[in-house]
Amino acid sequence: MRNFRRLAFVVAALFVALAIILFVLENNQPATLLFLGWPAPELPVSVCVLLALLAGMMLGPLLTWFMRGRRRLK
């Protein structure tokens, strides 16, 4: 059973990696973003989306940790 879990994890990780590679290859049109009037350098759409995903993956747990800390103080 342990080997099956390991194999399933490896297959799932390979599937996710393949999906990311396909996404990057399909979305290579350049895009320029504006934030509060500040232009960002021209990057492919896939890079912009992946950066937003990574930012959300970092901010989500950080905000959860912060809100749990506030609840403990009450």
Beta strands, then each sheet from edge to edge (+ up, - down):
strand 1: 30-31
strand 2: 34-35
strand 3: 38-39
strand 4: 43-44
sheet 1: 1+ 4-
sheet 2: 2+ 3-
end
